[in-house]
Amino acid sequence: MGPDEMRAGRMLAQGDLRLIALALIAEEPRHGYEIIKLVEEKTGDWYSPSPGIVYPTLTYLEEAGYVTASTEGSKKLYTITEAGRADLAEHRHLADAVLERLAAVGERIARFRRRFGEEEGVRRDDDSLPRSIRGAFQDLSEAVREVLKEDREAKGRIIDAIDRVVSELRRK
């Protein structure tokens, strides 16, 4: 992922979540928890906006008149207003770009998981691979863990590096 695909230091830049929330609420009324789950799904469970970011964003949208909230038990259901639709229409290209970026991350994560046998029914200790290759995978896995331990936001760089290696291996 290059700088245009992922903002430095965090998955979403300031204002991105506001646009995502408006776009998702425009599709149908949503709870805050639903918005969190939809973003998780779009990114292949790689990124989850915290409730500490989502709920203040929804409060802002409500105070700005872009959404209304109705209470359902202990939850609030957010519905977009005409003002919210107008704001979303004005910034639709940005909202779509952010949603596309999230979906691209999800696709990369899914490819990564398929490649490294993290999906259901795939053996991680594949005996069809030479021991040296299995060892290399082990080294890679340990290196990734070490980098992430020191830099939690290195995920995009790691996926890019692995994608480059895969491309190089597939060249004939």
Secondary structure, DSSP 8 states (H G I E B T S, - for coil): --TTTS-TTSSS-TTHHHHHHHHHHHHS-B-HHHHHHHHHHHTTTS----HHHHHHHHHHHHHTTSEEEEEETTEEEEEE-HHHHHHHHHTHHHHHHHHHHHHHHHHHHHHHHHHTT-STT--SS-TTS-HHHHHHHHHHHHHHHHHHHH-TT-HHHHHHHHHHHHHHHH--
